[in-house]
Amino acid sequence: MVSMKTGIDYFPLDCYMDKNMELIEAQFGLKGFAIMIKLFQLIYSEKGYYCEWNEEIALLFSRRNCNLMTGDNIAFEIANVAIKKGIFSEEKYKKYGILTSEEIQKTYFEIVKRRTKAEIQKEYLLISKEEIPQNVYINDKNVCKNAENVNRKGQSKVKERKESKNICPSEEVCENDVEKQKEMLQQKYFDLFWEKYPKKMAKKEAQKAWKQIKVEQKLYQEICQAVEKQKEQYDWQKQKGQYVPYPSTWLRGERWKDSSCVEIKTQIPQSPEKDEKLEQWKKLVNGE
């Protein structure tokens, strides 16, 4: 069976920006405007009328679209301002961890009304049922997801089931979705780390070590900063990187904790010949 297409291939862009979009551009410059357009592209192209959103998704979005190799999360900052300004629904973001708006949904339905069939989640609706085309099926199954669930720290699964038993009848499905998302983010974080680390050997072992650490955003930033610092050290530069430890060894030894304290570059030792010439020069200067 052919799966139903959810996203759309194009969306209209008004020639004149509203006041809130102007304020974002005034605050963040052209980068703010560009990221907003990229967010609209993400929403319309994938789900059509919304996209899932949290701090970790935003970090990866920032890196892909802003060429950021550091821990900067400009997209998350801009999206937060857009939520406060009402460009995206604050209610739906807080409750379900998504970015959407009444205007986005109206645009989406105007385009998909030409399709044979389309679908929308009832909890995400911001417009009245009268405004929805007849070919759109309203799915009223419980979504059971919010921004806090997406960002929550590792907790006991037994505890999670007990707490959510009276809230969501399909808690196991929700937990599986969260676990899958965490695994995907872990893999993306590892790929970014692997891209930075100078010695690309024993990748499978490095992945095992990475999974054992259970890296989250803050730790990922700390690790990347440590790698950048150590790449400047003489020990990692000499002999064309021969003495750079295997990535799995570096991770298991938690070497990023050591490197975070290193601020001064190791001095490259002078050869005996250069030291001798330096002493001769000093004697000449002193008239010896």
N, C-alpha and C positions, 0 to 999 in steps of 0.2 A: 504494500500500500504506500502510495506517495504521501510524504508528510506535508502538512499544511504550511504554506509559507507565512511567516509572521512579520518579517521586516518589510520595508518599502524601499524602492530604488531611488527615490528623489523626495525632496520636501521643499516647499516654497520659503523664500527668505525675503522678508519685507525690505523695501528700499529705505524706509525710515525707521530708525531704532526707537523703541519706547524709552521712557526716562530711566528705568531701572537698568537697561542694557547700557545706556550712556554712562550711568554712574559706575558700572563695573569697568568700562573702558577708561573712565577718568581715574579710577583707583589703581588699576593694574596695567594700563596702557594697552597697546595693540595685542599683547599676549593674552590679556583678559578676554578680549573680543574673540580672538582665535580659539581659545580653549572652550568658550561657550559654543561656538559653531561646531567644534569637534565633539562636544557633549551631545548636541542635537543630532549629529551624524551617528553617534553611538546608539542613541535611543531609537531613532527611526530605522536604522539599518538592521538592528538585531531583533528586538522585541516589537518594534513599531510604535509603541506608545509609552514605554518606560524602559529603564535599565536599572539593574541592581547596583548599589553604591555603598561603599564604606571606605575607611581610611586606607586599607591595604590595596583595594581595587584602584583607588585614586592614585596611589603611589606608582603603581605599574602603568596606569594611564598617563601620568606625568612623564615618566621615563620614555614611553613610546612616542609621545606627541611633542615633548619639549626637549628631547635629547639631553636629559639630565642624568648624569652619572653619580650624583650624590644623593643624599636622602631628602632633597627638597620635594615637597608635596604641594606644589602651587595649585594643581587642579582641585585638590580637596579644599584648599582655602577659598578659591574662587567659587566653587559649588556651594560652600557654606554661606557666602555672601548672597549668591543667587537665591538660595532657599529663604534667607531672611528677607530679601527684597520681594519675595512672592513669585519669582520667575518659575521656581519649582515648588510643588506642594510640601509645606513643612509637615503637615499632618501625615501624609503618606510616607514621607521619609522617616519620620520618627517611629511610625507604627510598623512599616514593612521594609525599610531600608532600600527604598527605590527613589529614582528621580522621575517625576512626571508632572504634568500640569493640565489644566482644563484646555488651554490653547493647543497643546500637543495632541491631546486626545481628539479634539475636533478636527484637526488637520489629518490625523491618521484615519478617522472614519470617513472623511471626505474622499480620501484616496482609495481605501479598500472597499468602498461600496460598489465598485466595478467588479470585484472578485465574486466567485461563486460562493465562497464561505470564508469567514474570519471569526476569530475568537478573542474574548477579553475576560479578564478576571474580575469578578463582581466587586471584590474588596478594593480594587484599584480605581474604580470608576469615580470620576469627578463631574460628570455631566449626567443629565437626566436620561432615563431610558427612552424617552420620546425622541431624543436627538440621535439615537443609535440606529443605523440602517438595519433593515430586516434580515440581511444576510449575515449579521454578526451574532454569534452564539455567546451568551453570557454564562460563563462558568462560575457556579456558585460554591465550588468546593473550597474548604477552608485552606487558606494559604499558609497560616501558622508560621509566620516569619516576621522579624522586625530588625531594626538596625542594631539593637543590643545583642540579639541572637547571633547576628553575623560577626560581630566584633568580640564576642565573649571569649574569655580566657579558658584554658583547659580545665574543665571541672569533671567531677565524677559522673559517669554516664548514669549510674544508678540514681544519684541525686537529681540529675536533670529529669529523668523519667518521673520521679516522685513529684517534683515541683510543677511539671507541665501536664500531669495526668488529667487534671480538671480543666485545663485550658485548651489543650489540643488533642483530639482523639487519635491523630496520626503522628504522635511524637517520634516514633521510630523512623518514619520517612523523613521528618524534618531533621533529625539528628544525622541521618545518613547524608542528607544534602549539605549540611554544615561541614561534616567530616570530609566530604569530597572537595568542597571549596577550599578547606584548609590544606589538603594534599596538593591541590593545584597551585595554591599560593606558595607552598613550600618548594615545589618544583621550579616555579618561576624565580623565586629568590635564589635557589641553587644555580640556575642557569646564569643569572646575573653575576653571582660570585665566581662561577667557573670562567666567565668572560674576563673578569678582572685578574684572577690568579695567574701568575706568570708560568708556573710549571703545570702543564696539562697532562698529567699522567695518573693512571689508576683511577679513572673517573668513577667506576662502580663503587670502589672502596670509599671514595670521597662522598658519594651520595649516601652510603650507609651511615657514615659519620654525621652527615648533615641531618639526616632523619632522627638520629639519636639526640641531637642537640635541641631539636624542635624550635627552629629559628622563627622569631616574630619580627615585626617591623623595626623596633628599637635595636634589637640585637643584630639584625641584618645591617643596619646603618653602622653600628659599632665595628662589625667584622670588616665591612668594606673600607672604612676609614683606616683600620689597622693594616689592611693589605696595602693600601696606597702609601702609608708611612713606611712599611717595611720594604717596599719596592725601591725606596730612596736610600736604603741602608747599603753600606759597602758589602756586607756579608751576602746580600742577595744579588749584588751586581757583579762580584768578582767571578772570574772563570765562566763568563756568559751564563750566570745563573745556576752553576753546577751545585751550589750549596743551598739552594732554595729547597726547603723540605717538601715532601709530598703533601698535597692538599689534605689527604686523609689524616696524616700525622699532625699537621698544623691544626686541624679542626679538633681532633681528639685531645690534643694537648692544651686546647684553649689558649693558643698562642696570641690571640688578639688581645688578651688581657695584659700580656707582657708588652706588646708593641704600643699599647695606648699610653704607656708611661714614657716611651722614647720620643723625645722632642728634638734632640740634637743629633745630627747625622754623624755616624762614625767617621772619624778622620781616616783618609786613605794613607797608609804608611808610605814614607819615602824610601827609596832604594838607598843602600849604603853609599853608592857612588854620588848621589845627590847630596847626602848628608856631608860627605867629605868636601865637596865643592863649596857647600855652605860655610863650613868651618874655615876654609881657605879665604873666602870672601870676607868673613868677619875679621880675620887677622890683618888683611890688607887695609880694611877700614880703620882698625885700631892702631895701625902703624907698627904692628909686631913683625 
